């Protein structure tokens, strides 16, 4: 699809909403689901948050990781990525894509933005670099415009941030106050009392690849159990 005119953040929201409706109407594999939970990380959290703004009844609960109300360091991340047209990447994996599909030029930029040294497994990092994918110019230009308060979402909200997330905290998510807690109060004024927040010890932005990942996942499961969803 056209990386500017078609692959935009609003398109991704529409796709996610449509998939959610299929889950709720038992049209995926003929399975019936009592609850549907929105789970996102980073840009995926932005998309999930947009669903709660535009379609507040889609999800019974949400789990958002790698996001905060602080956007001051996103531009630093973009600079670190040093995006190039993916079709010029040295791996040759994206040679058939048109200009406008982007990828990070170097592993150094990925490490700087996503990983807190030395609190991650080097093999996990190398696998991410080897399997890196693409973004589009259309998404980058439209994603920020999705973020808005979601006063009509009344389900429980769980916010997980790496303690040392660079993208959304500049490396310190406890300063000047807990950024995970601040996100909920900023965007979800009517979230249920079962809402929680959590800072993953020693973790950078990519919480799933850090040594504290198992604790982060356990917190998510405990959040769902506490709210009678899992």
PEDA-V403914 format. One line per field, one symbol per residue. phi: phi as a letter, one per 40 degrees, with the letter a starting at -180 (. if undefined). psi: psi as a letter, one per 30 degrees, with the letter a starting at -180 (. if undefined). burial: I if it has 16 or more other C-alpha atoms within 10 Angstrom, else O. A space follows every 50 residues. Layout:
phi=???
psi=???
burial=???
//
This chain:
phi=.dcbcbcbcccccccccccccccccfbbggcbbcbbbcbabfdccccccc ccccbcccbcabbbbgaaccbcbccccccccfdbcdcbcccgcbccccdh cbaccbcccccdcbbbcbcaccccccccccbdbbbbcccccbcccccacb cccbccbbbbbcdbcccbbghaccbcadccccccccbbcbcccccbaabc dgccccccbcccdcccccccccccccbgbb
psi=lkfefeileeeeeeeeeeeeeeefghgjggkkkekkkkklkceeeeeeee efeeiffekflkjklhllfjgfgeeeeeeeehklkffgkffgfgffklkf kllkelfeeeeeefkjkhhlkeeeeeeeeegkallleeeeffefffklki ffkglkkkkkkkehkeeffgfjgfkfljfeeeeefefifgllfgkllkkj kgkaeiefglfgeeeeeeeeeeeeefggf.
burial=OOIIOOIIIIOIIOOIIOOIOOIIOOOOOOOOOOOIIIIIIIIIIIIIII IIIIOIOIIIIIIIIIIIIOOOOIOOIOOIIOIIIIIIIOOOOIOOIOII IIIIIOOOIIIIIIIIOOOIOOOOIOOOIOOOOIIIIIIIOOIOOIIIII OIIIIIIIIIIIIIIIIIIIIIIOOOOIIIIIIIOOIIOOIOOOIIIIII IIIIIIIIIIIIIOOIOOIIOOIIOOOOOO
//
